[in-house]
């Protein structure tokens, strides 16, 4: 079974995604600069509601894209975004497969993995790297989002987001505690308030492993480097793994 981390809170995800794309779009475009779309499609693993899919499409206007999202409600929003825009409709193919079972075309021009890697076990990640090495040509980027917290430590409850929609306020609260090694158990709570009173709430928990680009590069057998955008506070770490010709077939 592949864990479903997003269905319970999918209705709120667009509020997070809108802020996420503001901090991630610049580094992602920079990481994709120079990609040759003629090599094959760009594969996006964990496409969510499609905001990052739009960034990929804008950065590479001639590329075809495979957008993989296993969560049904998230994929419904992704499909709605794609079908509503003629450019995306003709270039984006939507897959329901999770990273662990993703089927790939013979060749791809780049891979984007946002909001996924920390959910995978080390064995699942290594299996993914092995699969990607067979399809990603040497020098092509595998763009990864780390979403780490630096040191693995307990994080007390704090409010990540507050948005007003109509007569209601939506608040996103989160906290974390170490479980084992570099793994954190995150607990997130969405609260919907009217006139200051909570009218409903949704809570979920998930495991996420703190990962550095150096660690990913070592386990993938690839070159790794970080992109950063210091003018955007709170921007997630985004890195690039690059397979070499000598690493293929390992």
Number of C-alpha atoms within 10 A of each C-alpha: 3 10 11 12 14 19 15 13 17 17 12 15 15 16 14 13 15 12 12 16 16 11 19 21 17 16 20 24 16 11 22 22 12 11 17 17 17 12 16 19 25 29 26 26 24 27 28 28 25 25 18 23 25 19 17 22 19 14 19 19 13 14 21 22 26 22 27 24 24 23 22 15 18 23 24 15 18 22 19 14 17 23 14 11 10 9 15 20 15 12 17 22 16 19 18 16 16 18 22 13 12 14 12 15 11 11 16 24 25 27 24 24 19 20 16 18 24 21 17 18 14 14 10 15 20 16 15 18 22 18 16 20 21 17 18 28 20 16 16 21 25 25 25 25 23 23 20 17 15 9 9 19 14 15 14 9 13 11 13 12 14 15 13 11 9 7 8 17 17 18 19 21 16 19 18 21 16 17 16 10 9 15 20 24 17 18 16 21 18 20 20 21 17 14 9 9 11 14 11 10 14 13 14 15 15 15 19 23 24 20 20 18 19 16 12 23 19 11 14 23 21 23 18 22 13 18 16 16 15 8 8 12 8 10 18 19 20 23 25 26 24 24 25 16 12 10 16 17 9 10
